[in-house]
Amino acid sequence: MVARTQEQRKAETRRRLIDAAADLFARKGYAGVSAEAVADAADRTTGALYKHFGGKEGLLLALLEVWKEETVEVLTAAFERMPALDERLTAIWRSLNGAQGRRGDAWLLLEMELWLQGVRDPVMAEPLAERYRDIRRRLGEGLRDWAEQTGAPLRHAPDDAAALVLGLIVGAAVQHRLDPSTMPDDLLLAGLADLIGTPSAARRQPD
């Protein structure tokens, strides 16, 4: 058995603390979770948490960065793998609305918790705003690339289209979390297609 290096042990400790924080912050809220509780859940000491992150606020900032990368990966991966717009939009929606089980559900709960903390704490507001700027930028790049590949012009500039798409997905996920019947897949896809400016095969017809 090969012994792990010090850097590997540090990386594992960081990962365990971030994973524990993501789970606890989503389920109990940032204010309702102590640094000690996160350390216990990660099977690490509180001292390790302070050494790596400086405290609970630093841990939340690190979690923001990790969550940004995961969100961007989910939002852009579908645009690289699937040829049809409906397939790409469906993959994004189902990854983020809880259809993927606990992972999707945790995403929405943590997203709301991060937003609340950013609104309430000026120190957190700018990192959270920067996170959204980066998500919009990278999603916009994916939309622009798709438009160039297919020759289908976007209805809005890529950055604006990304802001609208992200806003609709997050808002739809909030409604879907409480009452899934209010936001079926075909309605969400039709709305996204309207924003992007491309007809959707799933478009709902008026009654």
DRENMAR-882678 format. One line per field, with one value per atom (N, C-alpha, C, O, CB): y, z, x. Coordinates in steps of 0.2 Angstrom, whole numbers, always signed. Each point is the difference from the previous one (the first is absolute). Glycine has a CB too. Example, Ala and Ser with C-alpha at 12.3 -4.5 7.8 and 13.67 -1.06 7.14 Angstrom:
2
y	[-28, +6, +6, -1, -5, +11, +6, +5, +6, -9]
z	[+39, +0, +0, +3, +3, -10, +1, +3, +1, -11]
x	[+66, -4, +4, +5, -14, +7, +4, -4, +3, +3]
This chain:
207
y	[-6, +6, +6, +1, -7, +11, +6, +5, +1, -4, +6, +5, +6, +2, -7, +9, +6, +5, +0, -3, +8, +6, +5, -1, -1, +6, +6, +4, +2, -2, +1, +4, -4, +3, +3, -12, -4, +0, +0, -8, +7, +0, +7, +0, -8, +13, +7, +1, +2, +3, -8, +1, -4, +2, -1, -7, -4, +3, +0, -10, +13, +4, +6, +1, -4, +7, +5, -2, +2, +4, -12, -3, -2, +1, -4, +0, -3, +6, -1, -10, +16, +6, +3, +2, -1, +0, +4, -5, +3, +3, -12, -4, +0, +0, -8, +7, +1, +6, +1, -9, +14, +6, +1, +3, +2, -7, +0, -4, +3, -2, -6, -4, +3, +1, -11, +12, +3, +7, +2, -8, +10, +7, -1, +4, +1, -9, -1, -3, +3, -5, -2, -3, +4, +1, -12, +15, +3, +8, +4, -14, +12, +7, +2, -3, +5, +3, +2, +2, -2, +6, +0, +3, -5, +0, +10, -16, -5, -6, -5, +8, -2, -5, +3, +5, -11, +3, +2, -3, -5, +7, +2, -3, -7, -5, +16, -12, -6, -6, -6, +12, -4, -5, -2, -6, +11, +0, -2, -5, -5, +16, -9, -4, -7, -5, +15, -11, -6, -4, -6, +10, -1, -4, -2, -5, +12, -3, -2, -5, -2, +13, -12, -5, +4, -4, -7, +17, +4, +4, +1, -1, +4, +4, +7, +2, -9, +11, +7, +3, +5, -5, -2, +4, -1, +4, -6, -4, -1, +5, +2, -14, +13, +4, +7, +4, -11, +10, +6, +1, +5, -4, -6, +0, +0, +4, -11, +4, +0, +6, +2, -14, +14, +5, +7, +4, -14, +9, +6, +1, +5, +0, -9, +0, -2, -2, +11, -8, -2, +4, -2, -2, +11, +4, -2, +0, +9, -10, -2, -7, -1, +7, -10, -6, +1, -3, -3, +10, +2, +3, -2, +4, +2, +3, -5, +0, +10, -15, -6, -4, -2, +2, -1, -4, +4, -3, -2, +12, +3, -1, -1, +10, -9, -2, -7, -1, +9, -13, -6, -1, -3, -1, +7, -1, +4, -2, +1, +6, +4, -5, +0, +11, -14, -4, -6, -2, +5, -6, -6, +3, -4, -2, +12, +2, +2, -2, +7, -2, +1, -6, +0, +11, -16, -6, -3, -3, +1, +2, -3, +4, -3, -1, +11, +4, -1, +1, +7, -9, +0, -6, -1, +11, -16, -6, -3, -2, +0, +4, -2, +3, -3, +1, +8, +4, -3, +1, +9, -14, -3, -7, -3, +10, -11, -7, -1, -5, +3, +6, -1, +5, +6, -11, +2, +4, +4, +6, -14, +5, +4, +5, -2, -8, +15, +5, -2, +1, +8, -13, -2, -5, +0, +1, -5, -5, +3, -2, -6, +14, +3, +4, +0, +1, +2, +4, -5, +1, +8, -15, -5, -3, +0, -3, +2, -2, +5, -2, -5, +13, +6, +0, +0, +6, -6, +0, -6, +1, +6, -13, -5, -1, -3, -3, +9, -1, +5, -1, -2, +9, +5, +0, +4, +2, -9, +0, -5, +0, +6, -10, -6, -6, -5, +13, -8, -7, -5, -6, +12, -3, -5, -2, -3, +8, -5, -2, +5, +6, -17, +9, +4, +5, +6, -15, +8, +5, +6, +6, -15, +8, +6, +3, +7, -13, +3, +3, +4, +6, -15, +6, +4, +6, +5, -16, +11, +6, +6, +5, -13, +6, +6, +2, +7, -12, +1, +2, +5, +5, -16, +8, +4, +6, +6, -16, +10, +6, +6, +6, -13, +5, +5, +2, +6, -11, +1, +1, +5, +5, -16, +10, +4, +7, +5, -15, +10, +7, +4, +6, -11, +2, +3, +3, +5, -13, +4, +2, +6, +5, -17, +12, +5, +7, +5, -13, +7, +6, +3, +6, -11, +1, +2, +2, +4, -12, +6, +1, +3, -3, -7, +17, +3, -3, +0, +10, -13, -4, -5, -2, +4, -6, -5, +2, -4, -3, +13, +2, +0, -2, +9, -4, +1, -7, -1, +12, -16, -6, -4, -3, +2, +2, -3, +3, -4, +1, +9, +4, -2, -1, +10, -10, -2, -7, -2, +10, -12, -7, +0, -4, +0, +8, +0, +3, -2, +3, +4, +3, -5, -1, +12, -15, -5, -6, -2, +4, -4, -5, +3, -4, -1, +11, +3, +1, -2, +8, -4, +0, -6, -1, +10, -15, -6, -3, -4, +2, +3, -3, +4, -3, +0, +10, +4, -3, +0, +10, -12, -2, -7, -1, +6, -9, -6, +1, -3, -2, +10, +2, +3, -1, +3, +2, +3, -5, +0, +10, -15, -5, -4, -2, +1, -1, -4, +4, -3, -2, +12, +4, +0, -1, +8, -7, +0, -7, +0, +9, -14, -7, -1, -4, +0, +6, -2, +6, -2, -5, +13, +5, +3, +4, -10, +4, +3, +6, -1, -10, +17, +6, +0, -2, +8, -3, +0, +7, +4, -10, +6, +5, +6, +6, -14, +6, +6, -2, -5, +6, +4, +0, -6, -1, +13, -16, -6, +1, -4, +0, +10, +1, +1, -2, +7, -1, +1, -6, -1, +13, -16, -7, -4, -3, +4, -1, -4, +2, -4, +2, +9, +2, -2, -1, +11, -9, -2, -8, -2, +12, -14, -7, -2, -4, +2, +5, -2, +2, -3, +4, +5, +3, -4, -2, +13, -14, -4, -7, -2, +8, -9, -6, +0, -4, +1, +8, +1, +1, -3, +7, +0, +2, -6, -2, +14, -16, -6, -5, -4, +7, -4, -5, +2, -5, +3, +8, +2, -2, -3, +13, -9, -2, -8, -2, +13, -14, -7, -4, -5, +7, +1, -3, +0, -5, +9, +1, +0, -4, -3, +14, -10, -3, -2, +4, +2, -12, -2, +1, +1, -9, +7, +1, +7, +0, -9, +14, +6, +2, +4, -1, -8, +2, -7, -3, +13, -13, -6, +2, +5, -10, -1, +1, +4, +5, -15, +9, +3, +7, +4, -15, +13, +8, +3, +5, -7, -1, +3, +1, +5, -10, -1, +0, +5, +4, -16, +13, +5, +7, +4, -11, +8, +7, +1, +6, -7, -4, +1, +1, +5, -12, +4, +1, +7, +3, -16, +15, +7, +5, +5, -8, +2, +5, -1, +6, -7, -5, +0, +2, +3, -13, +9, +2, -6, +1, +10, -17, -6, -4, -1, +1, -2, -4, -7, -3, +8, -7, -6, -5, +1, +6, -13, -6, -1, -4, -1, +7, -2, +6, +0, -7, +12, +6, -2, -4, +10, -3, -2, +5, +5, -8, +0, +4, +2, -3, -4, +13, +3, -4, -4, +15, -12, -3, +3, -3, -1]
z	[+0, +0, +0, +4, +2, -11, +0, +5, +0, -12, +16, +5, -4, -5, +14, -6, -3, +2, +5, -5, -5, +2, +4, +1, -12, +14, +4, -4, +3, +4, -13, -5, -1, +0, -5, +4, -1, +7, -1, -8, +14, +7, +1, +2, +3, -7, +0, -4, +2, +1, -9, -5, +2, -1, -8, +12, +2, +6, +0, -3, +8, +5, -2, +2, +5, -12, -3, -3, +1, -3, -2, -3, +5, -1, -9, +15, +5, +3, +2, +0, +0, +3, -4, +2, +5, -13, -5, -1, -1, -5, +5, -1, +6, -1, -7, +14, +6, +0, +2, +4, -7, +0, -5, +2, +2, -10, -5, +2, -1, -8, +12, +2, +6, +0, -4, +9, +6, -1, +2, +5, -11, -2, -4, +2, -2, -4, -4, +4, +0, -10, +15, +4, +6, +2, -5, +6, +6, +0, +4, +2, -12, +0, +2, +5, -4, -4, +2, +8, +4, -16, +14, +7, +5, +6, -11, +3, +4, +1, +3, -6, +0, +0, +3, -2, -8, +15, +3, -4, -3, +14, -10, -2, +3, -4, +2, +8, +3, -3, -1, +12, -13, -3, -7, -2, +8, -10, -6, +1, -4, -1, +9, +2, +2, -2, +5, +1, +2, -5, -1, +12, -16, -5, -5, -4, +5, -2, -4, +3, -3, -3, +12, +4, +0, -1, -2, +4, +1, +6, +3, -15, +14, +6, -2, -6, +12, -1, -1, -2, -4, +12, -5, -1, -8, -3, +15, -15, -7, -4, -5, +7, +0, -4, +0, -5, +8, +3, +1, -4, -3, +14, -11, -3, -8, -3, +12, -11, -8, -2, -6, +6, +4, -3, +5, -2, -3, +11, +4, +4, +4, -12, +7, +3, -4, -6, +13, -5, -4, -6, -5, +16, -10, -6, -6, -5, +13, -6, -5, -3, -6, +12, -2, -3, -5, -5, +16, -9, -5, -6, -6, +15, -9, -6, -4, -6, +12, -3, -4, -3, -6, +14, -4, -3, -6, -5, +16, -11, -6, -6, -5, +13, -7, -6, -3, -6, +11, +0, -2, -4, -5, +14, -6, -2, -7, -4, +16, -13, -6, -6, -5, +11, -5, -5, -1, -6, +10, +1, -1, -4, -5, +15, -9, -3, -7, -5, +15, -12, -6, -4, -6, +10, -1, -4, -2, -5, +12, -2, -2, -6, -4, +16, -11, -5, -7, -5, +14, -10, -6, -3, -6, +10, +0, -3, -5, -5, +16, -10, -5, -6, -5, +14, -9, -7, -4, -6, +11, -1, -4, -2, -5, +12, -4, -2, -4, -4, +14, -10, -3, -6, +0, +11, -17, -6, +0, -2, -4, +9, +0, +6, +5, -11, +4, +6, +5, +6, -14, +7, +5, +4, +6, -14, +5, +4, +5, +6, -15, +7, +4, +6, +6, -16, +8, +5, +5, +6, -14, +6, +4, +5, +6, -15, +7, +4, +6, +5, -15, +8, +5, +5, +6, -15, +7, +4, +5, +6, -15, +6, +5, +4, +6, -15, +8, +4, +6, +5, -15, +9, +5, +4, +5, -12, +5, +3, +5, +3, -13, +11, +5, -3, +3, +5, -15, -3, +1, -1, -7, +9, +1, +8, +2, -12, +13, +7, +5, -1, -3, +9, +5, -2, +3, +5, -13, -3, -2, +2, -5, -1, -3, +6, +0, -11, +15, +6, +4, +2, -2, +1, +5, -4, +3, +2, -12, -3, +1, +1, -10, +8, +1, +7, +1, -10, +14, +7, +1, +4, +0, -6, +1, -4, +3, +0, -9, -4, +4, +0, -11, +14, +3, +7, +2, -7, +8, +6, -1, +3, +2, -11, -2, -1, +1, -5, +0, -2, +6, +1, -11, +15, +6, +4, +3, -2, -1, +4, -4, +4, +1, -11, -4, +1, +0, -8, +8, +1, +7, +1, -9, +13, +7, +2, +5, -2, -6, +2, -6, -5, +13, -7, -5, -2, -6, +10, +0, -1, -5, -4, +15, -11, -4, -7, -5, +15, -10, -6, -6, -5, +12, -7, -6, -2, -6, +9, +1, -3, -3, -5, +14, -6, -3, -7, -4, +16, -12, -6, -6, -5, +12, -5, -4, -3, -6, +12, -1, -2, -6, -5, +17, -11, -5, -6, -6, +15, -9, -6, -4, -6, +12, -2, -4, -3, -5, +13, -4, -3, -6, -5, +16, -11, -6, -6, -6, +14, -6, -6, -3, -6, +12, -2, -3, -3, -6, +14, -6, -3, -6, -6, +17, -11, -6, -6, -6, +13, -5, -5, -3, -6, +12, -2, -3, -4, -5, +15, -9, -4, -7, -5, +15, -9, -6, -5, -6, +13, -4, -4, -3, -6, +14, -4, -3, -6, -5, +16, -10, -6, -6, -6, +15, -8, -6, -3, -6, +12, -2, -3, -4, -5, +14, -7, -3, -5, -4, +14, -10, -4, +2, -4, -5, +15, +3, +4, +6, -6, -2, +4, +7, +0, -11, +16, +7, -1, -3, +9, -2, +1, +3, -1, +1, +5, +4, -1, -2, +10, -6, +1, +4, +5, -7, +1, +4, +8, +4, -14, +12, +7, +3, +5, -6, -3, +2, +0, +4, -8, -1, -1, +6, +3, -15, +14, +6, +6, +4, -9, +6, +6, +1, +5, -5, -6, +0, +1, +3, -11, +5, +0, +8, +2, -14, +15, +7, +4, +5, -7, +1, +4, -1, +6, -7, -5, +0, +3, +3, -14, +10, +3, +8, +3, -13, +13, +7, +2, +5, -5, -3, +2, -1, +4, -7, -2, -2, +6, +2, -15, +14, +5, +7, +4, -10, +8, +6, +0, +5, -4, -6, -1, +0, +3, -9, +2, +0, +6, +2, -14, +16, +7, +4, +4, -5, +1, +4, -3, +3, +2, -12, -3, -7, -5, +12, -8, -7, -6, -5, +11, -4, -6, -3, -5, +11, -2, -3, -5, -4, +15, -12, -4, -4, +2, +5, -11, -4, -5, -1, +3, -4, -4, -7, -2, +7, -8, -6, +1, -5, +1, +9, +1, +1, -3, +8, -1, +1, -6, -2, +14, -16, -6, -5, -4, +5, -1, -5, +2, -4, +2, +9, +2, -1, -2, +11, -8, -2, -8, -2, +12, -14, -7, -2, -4, +2, +5, -1, +2, -4, +6, +3, +2, -5, -1, +13, -14, -4, -7, -4, +11, -9, -7, -5, -6, +9, +0, -5, +2, +6, -7, -4, +1, +4, -1, -9, +15, +4, -3, +0, +10, -10, -2, +5, -1, -6, +13, +6, +1, +6, -1, -9, +1, +2, -4, -4, +13, +2, -5, -1, +13, -13, -4, +5, +4, -14, +8, +4, +0, -5, +3, +8, +0, -4, +0, +12]
x	[+4, -4, +4, +5, -14, +8, +4, -2, -6, +8, +2, -2, -1, +3, +4, -12, -3, +5, +3, -15, +13, +4, -3, -6, +12, -3, -3, -5, -5, +16, -9, -5, -6, -5, +15, -10, -6, -4, -6, +12, -3, -3, -4, -6, +14, -4, -3, -6, -6, +17, -10, -6, -6, -6, +15, -8, -5, -4, -6, +12, -2, -3, -5, -5, +15, -7, -4, -6, -6, +16, -10, -5, -6, -6, +14, -5, -5, -4, -6, +13, -3, -3, -5, -5, +15, -8, -5, -6, -5, +15, -9, -6, -5, -6, +13, -4, -4, -3, -6, +13, -4, -3, -6, -5, +16, -10, -5, -6, -6, +14, -7, -6, -4, -6, +12, -2, -3, -3, -5, +14, -5, -3, -6, -5, +16, -12, -6, -6, -5, +12, -5, -6, -2, -6, +10, +1, -1, +1, -2, +5, +0, +1, +7, +2, -15, +16, +6, +1, +4, -2, -7, +0, -2, +2, -6, +1, -2, +6, -1, -11, +17, +6, +6, +2, -7, +8, +6, +6, +0, -6, +12, +6, +1, +3, +2, -6, +1, -5, +3, +0, -9, -4, +3, -1, -9, +12, +3, +6, +1, -5, +8, +6, -2, +3, +4, -12, -2, -2, +1, -4, -1, -3, +5, -1, -9, +15, +6, +5, +5, -7, +1, +5, +6, +6, -12, +6, +6, +0, -6, +8, +3, +0, -2, +1, +8, -11, -2, +6, +0, -9, +15, +6, +2, +3, +1, -5, +1, -4, +2, +1, -9, -5, +3, +1, -11, +12, +3, +7, +1, -7, +10, +6, -1, +4, +1, -10, -1, -4, +2, -1, -5, -5, -1, -3, -3, +9, +0, -6, -1, +8, -12, -6, -6, +1, +4, -11, -6, -1, -2, -3, +6, -1, +5, -2, -2, +10, +5, -2, +1, +8, -12, -2, -6, +0, +3, -7, -6, +3, -2, -6, +13, +3, +3, +0, +3, +1, +3, -6, +1, +9, -15, -6, -3, -2, +0, +2, -3, +4, -3, -1, +11, +4, -1, -1, +9, -8, -2, -6, -1, +8, -12, -7, -1, -4, +0, +8, +0, +3, -4, +5, +4, +3, -5, +0, +12, -15, -5, -6, -2, +6, -6, -6, +2, -4, -1, +10, +3, +0, -1, +7, -3, +1, -6, -1, +11, -15, -7, -3, -3, +2, +2, -4, +3, -3, +0, +10, +3, +1, +1, +5, -5, +1, -5, +2, +3, -11, -5, +0, -1, -6, +10, +1, +6, +0, -5, +9, +6, -2, +3, +5, -13, -1, -6, +0, +5, -10, -6, -2, +1, -5, +2, -1, -6, +0, +6, -11, -7, -1, +2, -7, +3, -1, -5, +2, +0, -7, -5, +4, -1, -9, +14, +4, +4, +1, -1, +4, +4, -3, +2, +5, -13, -4, -3, +0, -2, +0, -3, +5, -1, -7, +14, +6, +1, +1, +4, -4, +1, -5, +1, +5, -13, -5, -1, +0, -6, +7, +0, +5, +0, -6, +12, +6, -1, +3, +4, -11, +0, -7, +0, +8, -13, -7, -1, -6, +2, +9, -1, -2, -1, -3, +4, -2, +6, -1, -6, +13, +5, +1, +5, +1, -12, +0, +3, -1, +2, +2, +3, +4, +0, -1, +5, +5, -3, +1, +7, -13, -4, -4, +0, -1, -2, -4, +5, -2, -6, +14, +5, +2, +1, +3, -3, +2, -5, +2, +3, -11, -5, +0, +0, -7, +7, +0, +6, +0, -7, +13, +6, +0, +2, +4, -9, +0, -4, +2, -1, -6, -5, +4, +0, -10, +13, +4, +6, +1, -4, +6, +6, -3, +3, +4, -12, -3, -2, +1, -5, +0, -2, +6, +0, -9, +15, +6, +3, +2, +0, -2, +3, -4, +3, +1, -11, -4, +1, +0, -8, +9, +0, +7, +1, -10, +14, +7, +4, +1, -1, +2, +3, +7, +2, -7, +8, +6, -1, +5, -1, -10, -1, -3, +0, -2, -1, -3, +4, -2, -5, +13, +4, +2, +0, +4, -1, +2, -6, +1, +7, -14, -6, -2, -1, -3, +5, -2, +5, -2, -3, +12, +5, -1, +1, +7, -11, -2, -5, +1, +2, -8, -5, +2, -2, -6, +13, +3, +3, +0, +1, +3, +4, -4, +1, +8, -15, -4, -4, +0, -2, +0, -3, +5, -2, -6, +14, +5, +1, +0, +6, -5, +2, -6, +0, +9, -15, -6, -1, -2, -3, +6, -1, +5, -2, -1, +9, +5, -3, +1, +8, -12, -3, -6, -1, +4, -7, -6, +3, -3, -4, +12, +3, +3, -1, +3, +2, +3, -6, +1, +9, -15, -6, -3, -1, -1, +1, -3, +5, -3, -3, +12, +5, +0, +0, +7, -7, +0, -6, +0, +7, -13, -7, -2, -4, +1, +6, -2, -7, -3, +9, -8, -6, +1, +3, -8, +3, +2, -3, -6, +8, +1, -3, -5, +2, +8, -15, -5, +4, -2, -8, +14, +3, +8, +2, -12, +14, +7, +2, -4, +6, +3, +2, -1, -2, +9, -4, +1, -8, -1, +13, -15, -7, -5, -4, +5, +1, -4, +2, -5, +4, +7, +2, -3, -2, +13, -12, -3, -7, -3, +11, -12, -7, -1, -4, +2, +7, -1, +1, -4, +8, +2, +1, -6, -2, +15, -15, -6, -6, -3, +7, -6, -6, +1, -4, +2, +8, +2, -1, -3, +10, -4, +0, -7, -2, +14, -15, -7, -5, -4, +6, -1, -4, +1, -4, +4, +7, +2, -3, -2, +12, -11, -3, -7, -3, +11, -12, -7, -1, -4, +2, +7, -1, +2, -3, +7, +0, +2, -7, +0, +12, -16, -6, -6, -4, +8, -4, -6, +2, +0, -8, +11, +2, -5, +2, +6, -14, -5, +0, -3, -4, +9, +0, +5, +0, -5, +10, +6, +2, +5, -1, -9, +2, +6, +1, -13, +15, +6, -2, +4, +1, -10, -2, -1, +2, -7, +2, -1, +7, +1, -13, +16, +7, +4, +3, -3, -1, +4, -3, +4, -1, -9, -3, +2, +2, -12, +10, +2, +8, +1, -10, +13, +7, +1, +4, -1, -7, +1, -3, +3, -4, -4, -2, +6, +1, -13, +15, +5, +6, +3, -6, +5, +5, -1, +4, +0, -11, -2, +0, +0, +5, -6, +0, -6, -1, +13, -16, -6, +2, +5, -10, +1, +1, -5, -6, +10, -2, -4, -5, -5, +14, -7, -5, -5, -3, +13, -10, -4, -8, -3, +11, -10, -7, -5, +2, +2, -9, -5, -6, -2, +5, -5, -6, -6, -1, +6, -8, -6, -6, -5, +8]
